[in-house]
Amino acid sequence: MLGPLPRDPHQALWDPEKQAMDPEQRRELQDERLAAMVARILETPVPLFRDKLAQAGVRRSEDLGGVDDLWRIPLTVKQDLRDSEAAEPPWGAYRFTDPRQGVRLGTSTGTTGQPTITVWTRKDLWVEYESGARNWWRMGYRPGMIVTHAHPAYLYGGGQMLQATYEYFGLLSLWVPPPDTDELAEQAVRFWTRVTPDIPFMGFATGRFLEVANKLGIPLEDAGLTGLKAPPGFGLGRGGMPLMTAGAECYAYVGGPCGQSPGAHIHEDWAVVQAVDPSTGREVPDGEWGNLTVTTLDRDNGLLRYDLEEACAILREPCPCGETAIRGLWGGRFKDLLACQGTRFQLNELEAVLRGIDELSRPSLEYQVIRPDGGEDPLRVRVEVASEDPDARSRAAERTVSEVRDTLGVIVDVELLDRDTIPRAGYKATRIVDS
């Protein structure tokens, strides 16, 4: 069977048995799967994680008292994986399964260091496909709809993962090239006028497609680019975004928003997700920010106490949607945290302010931030503006200064640029620059 069994399109949840499971029963399942994972680490063995367990005094699975005992195990970070691969190339000493038993390989982007290698078996992919299906169902997607995306492919594993997850779910997926050039963006926009997606494109490069459609004079409605909005529940809540991914190397589709409560419901039958104080290894109180730490469960290749070095908060209040799993908020990557004039904030908080200013955000928002040094100098922001009218540009600059001050509490020095000044990106744009 190439795909899942059909569902009643009116049912609330993709997998009610797991998503609405009694929380105590789910915790028992987590404990069982964690014990099995520890046994595999010790018996295979998996040297990197075996050594972590030894530091916690765990030499047999019975030595760990379940999920509540996880705090004893030292955290693993991305650099640990890099170091392991460098010491024992190419795979390192943290694989549970011989890589030659895998069916797909991908690498991380490598934006902050040597890319690490991820290998998925058929079972690992099935876990991701089913997890993604829960997310798409929550968002109101149904088999038979047409969707589109422009994720990169080849060694970067995210594009193939998303495409295959859509196909598994039953969506007709139009995979267009990342818009690295205006010509590639035009190719996609013109195709969307022929086969218009039911679910408009939304991704890192949305602005580039809107910009090119505007240049070509193609009405946005003809390409299905009108009414662009985030899925229900995707907006900021309690200061953070819903925790929907823990990175392809860990858990691509760790959870999804239901739209009825803040955050994203975590797929706890396949992972233990914690907000951790890295200095103690213990979870922080619910609702407070800690390090996003994930232990994957019931996979051929897993990660134990993997600290993604990103901000996470856990919410446990009951949700009216019917799901009983905890919910997670994502607060951004710590490396993207900006410090200026005694205030610390995430880049996406600044971007949200800029997007609310029409003169800057139409047809797309293009900006750069000069990396602040943490001192008292104004935050320097470069942003493109479409208008050539000096008065309109002046008003846009004044409004930017005012709204950033009111929202973030910092003074900004705004440099307005003509359109097409800042280099465009086909996937993730570089927003923070050194000069």
N, C-alpha and C positions, 0 to 999 in steps of 0.2 A: 504494500500500500504506500503510495507516494505522499499522501496527505492525511490529515486527521478525519475522523468521522464527522459527518454534517451535524450542525447544531440547529436548534430552534432559534431563528433570528430574533425572537422576542425575549429569550431568556436573558437574565441580567448578567450572568457571569459565564465566562468561557469554560471554566472547570469548577463548578460549584462544590464538588466533593473536597477539593483542596483549598479553594479560596475562602470557603465559608466553614472550614474545619474548626472544631472546638479548640480554643487556644491551648488548653492543657494537653489535648491529644497531639496537637502540632508540636509542642515542646517535647513530648515523648518521642515523636518521630525524629526531631532534630537530634536528640540525645543518642538515639540508635544510629543515625547516619554519621554523627560525629565519632562515636566509638568505632564504627567500621572504618572510617577514614584514619583514625589513629592506629588501628591495627595494621592497615595497609602500609602506613608510613614506616612502622617498625619492622614489618615482615618483608617488604619488597627488597631492600629498604629504600627510603627517599632521604638521602643524607642531609640535605639542607633542613628539612623539617624534623628529621630525627634528632638533629643536634639542638633544635629549638625545644623539642620535648624534653631532652635530657637536661637542659638548663632549668626546666620546671620540675625535675624529678619524676618525669613520666617515662617509665621503661616498659610498661604494658598498658593496654587500653583501660584496664580496671583502675589505673592510678589517676585517671582523670574523671572527676565527678560530673561530667556532662557540660552543657552550655554554661551553667553557672560557674564553672571552674575555669573557663577559658582565659580569664584575666591572668592566670599564672603563666601562660605561654608567652614568651617574648614576641613582639611584633616583627613582621617581615615587611620590608619596604622595597620599592622598585630597584634601588641600588643593590640590594642583596641579590636580586635576580641577575642584574648585569654582572656583578662580581662572580656569581656562580658560573655563568656562561663563559666569562673570560678565563676562569680557572680550569674549566673542563669544556672546551669548545666542541661543537657549537651549542649543545643542548643544556649544559649545566647539570647540576646534581639536585634538581627539584622536580623531576618528572615522575609521575606515578606509573606511566605507561610508556613502553618503547615507542619513540616518535614514528617509527616505521609502521606502527599499527594505526596511526592517524590517517585522516582523509583530507585534511585541509591544514595549511600553514599560513600564518600571518605574522606581521611584525608591528610593533608600536611605531608611532610617528617619528620618534627619535628627536623631538624638538629640544629636549633638555639633556640628551646623552645618547649613548649607543642604543639603538633599537633592540628590544628584547623579542624573542621568538615565542609565539604561541602555537601549539599544535592541538587540533580538535579531532576527537574520534567521532564516529557516527552518533554515539550516545550523547557526547558533549554537545553536538550540534542540535540533537533532538531536544535537549533541555532548553537551549536558547530559543529554538523555534516555538516550543510550547509557551515559554515565558513571553516571547514577543506576541504570540497570539492572544494571551491574556490582556496585554496592553492594547492591542488594536481593537479588541472587542469592547473594552472599557470606553475607548474613544468614539465608539459608534461606527467603526468600520465593519463591513460585512463582506463575506466572500462574494465575488462578482463585481465589486467596485474596481475602478481604475485609479491607480496611484502613481506617483512619479517621484524620483529622487536623483541626486547627482553626487553620490558618495564616490570617492576615489576607489580604485580597485588594485589588482595585482598584489604586491607584497603587503600593502596595507589591508588588513582583514575586514575593516568595517563595511566597505561597499558590498562585498560578496555576502557577508552575514545579513545585512539588511535586505538585499535582493532575495536571498533564499528564504528568509523569514516571511517576506511578503508572499512569495510563491507558495510556501507551505500553507499559509493561512487561506489562500485562495483568491488573492488580489491579482489583477492584471497589472503588472508593474512596468512602467516605462522608465528604464534606466538610461538617463541622458549623461553626456560627459560633464565633468566639472567645468564650469565656465572660466577656464584659464585665460581665454581670449574672448573678445567680442564676437568673433566668428563662431566659436563653439556655443556661446550663449544664444546667438541668433539661430543656430541649428536646432536647439531645444525649443526655443519660443515658437519658431515656425512649425515644428512638429506638433506642439501642443494646440496650434490652431487647427490641425487636421484631426488629431485624436486628443480630445480635451479631457484631462483627468477629472474624476469625480471629487478627488481630494487634492486641492491645489498644492503646488510645490511649496514646501516650507523647509528651510535648512539654512546652513551658514551662508550660502551664496544667493539667497533670495533677492537681496538688493541688486546684485549684478544682473539677474534676469529682468527685474523691473526696469532697471536703467536702460538696458539694451532694447527692450520692448518700446520704451519711451522714445529712444533715438530713432527706431525704425518706424515709428508712428503706428504700431500695432496696438489696437485697443486691448486693454488688459483682460476684458471679459472674453475676447476671442481666444485667448490663450489660457483661460481658466485661472487667471491670476487675481481676480477680484475677490473681495470678502476674505482675504487672508487673515486668519486668526489662529491663535494657539488652541490646541484641543482643550476641552473642559478640564479645569483644574490645573492647567499648565502655568498659570500666572504666579507671581510672587505670593507667598503666603507665610506669615510670621517671619518675614525677612529672608526667605530662601525659596529656591525653585524645588519642585518635586524631584525626589531622588529616583531617576529613571535608569541610570546606567552606572556601573562601576568599572567602566572601561572594558574593551574587548578582551584584554589579557586576563581579566578577572571574571566579570559577569556582565555581558553586554546589555541584557534586559532584566535588570535586577528588580524593577518595580514599575508601576504606572499609576497616574492619577485617576481618581474616579469622578472628580468634579464636585463632589458633595462635601468633602472635608479637605483641609490643607494637606499638602504632601502627597507622596506616592505610596500605595500599598506594596509592601515588600513581599517577594515570593519566598516566604520563610521555609517552605518545605525543601527548597534547594539552596538555602543560604542562611547563615547567621550574620546579620548586619548590626553593627554596634557603633555608637558614638563614644569614642574612647579618649581618656586623658593619657597621652603618650608617656607622661612621666611616671604614672602608676600602673598603666595597663588596664585600669578599671573603667567601667562605663560612667559617663557623666550623667547627672540627673536628666530625666526626660525633658525635652524642650530646650536644652542647652546645647551649645555647639561643642563638638568634640571631633576627633579624627575619624573619618569614615574607614571602618575596619570590617573586612568581609572574610568569612570562612565559607567557601563553597562546599556543597554537600551532594553526594550521590552522583559524582562525575568520574569519568575515567582519569581525568587530570584535574587536580584540585589545587586550591591555595588555602593555607592555614594562617589565620590571623594576619591577613594582608592589609596593611595600612596604606591607603591610597594617598595619604597626606593632603586630603581635601576635607573641608568642613561639612559636618553632618549633624543633624539633630533628629531624635526619635520621638514620635508621638504615639501614644497608646490609647487615647480616648476612643470609645466605640464609634463606629461610623455607620450612618443610616443606609449606606449602599448595599450592605449585606456581607461585605468582606470582613473577616475577623483578624487579619494580619496587622502587624504594626505598620505605621507609615513613617516615611523618611523625608527630610528636607535636605537639599543640597545647598551649601553656602559658598561654593566656589573653591578654586584651588588656592592653597596658601601662597603659592609662588606668584599668583596674580593679585595678591592683596596690596593695595596702595596705601602709603602712609604720607600724610601731608598736613602741615599746620596742626599737629596734635590729633588728627583724625585718621582712622583706618577704615577703608571701604573697598568693596570689590568693583572691578571694572564694569561689571554688568549693571551696578547701581548708577554709575555715571551714564552709561549708554541708555538706560531707561529714561533719564532726564532729557538727553539729546533727542531721543526718538519722539518725545512729546512736543518738539518745536518744528512746526511744519516747514519753515524755511530751510531747515537743515536736513530733514528726513525725506523730502520728496525730490526726485523719484526714489532715492535710496540714501541711507545715512553712510557717509564715508568720513572717518575721523582717525586721528592718532593722538596719543597722549605721550608727552615727554616724561620719561620715568622720573618721578620726584625723588629727592634725596632724603625725605623725611623732615626737612626743615620747615621754615615759616614762609618761604617764597611762594608766590601764587602757583597753582597747578597750571601748567601750560598745555593747552588743547588746540590742536589744529583740526578744522572741520570745513568741509566743502559746502558751498551755498550756491544755489542755482541763480538767484537774482543778481543782476548787474547794477541795480539801482542802489546808489550809495546810501540813501536813507533807509531802504529796506534792509541792507546789510548791517547798518548801524543798529537798527532795532533788533535784529536777530542776535547780534553780539550782546547787546544790553540784556535781552531776555535770557540768554544763556548764562551770563554772569549772575543774574538775579535768581534763576531757578536752581542752579547748582548750589549757590550759597544757601538758599532756603531749604533745599532737600538734603544736601550732604554736609553743610556747615563749613565749606571751604571756599576760598577766593580763587577764581580762575582768571587766567590771561588767555583770551580767545584770539586765535589767528584764523581769519576767514580766508579760505582758498577758493579759487575757481574750480568748477567741475572738471574731473579727469586729471586732477593734480596728484592725488594720492594713488600709489600703485594698487591695482585690483588683485584679488586673490580668487582662485577657483574653489577653494574650500574654506579653510580657516584664515581669516585675515590677521596680519600682524598689527595689533592696535597699540601696543606699548613699545616705544622706540627709545633709544638712548640719546638721541639728539635730533 
